[in-house]
């Protein structure tokens, strides 16, 4: 009877499948955002792609939360599973907020430093996507997981520098002139920085899981 009951419950490895699917949606969102920041005639198409991937990621995150409630056995602490998927989901949510701003102000041209921040976001997304499967065998992958966390932190520092430099250039360009241009540019820089911040949150969650389970 117990064996039959356990077969109805989600398998432990199902969580890793869901995490990997979510991380791929995040990578896709990051790459689409990078295309948005490239500017030009296809901005709206890439904004739509970010929105669709954010919806897909939300559905996967909801599936993870449901699985946590139904599972008899989980690969690590339930709260850690919830916090990890939430931090990943926050990253793509922030990407979607960025493209909403782009759409609202009908932006089709972006500063080179914004584009560079888009590249940083793609790097961070790929690092997280690399880390997620490694959680399935924590003991063997501690060194690489630690290195990934350090790399994401380095990218977050780089993002902070780009954000600061971008604001200075915006101010010089719009000083005494186009105040709205400065406000919109500042908002986009701020949101891009927050995307990278969310990836650092993911790295922190992964580090916490390693510490607690190794």
ABEGO torsion letter per residue (X at the ends): XAAAAAAABBBAAAAAAAAAAAAAAAAAAAAAAAAAAAEEAAAAAAAAAAAAAAAAAAAAAAAAAAAAAABABBABBAAAAAAAAAAAAAAAAAAAAAAAAAAAAGBABBBAAAAAAAAAAAAAAAAAAAAAAAAABAAAAAAAAAAAAAAAAAAAAAAAAAAAAAAAAAAAAABGBBAAAAAAAAAAAAAAAAAAAAAAAAAAAAAAAAAAAX
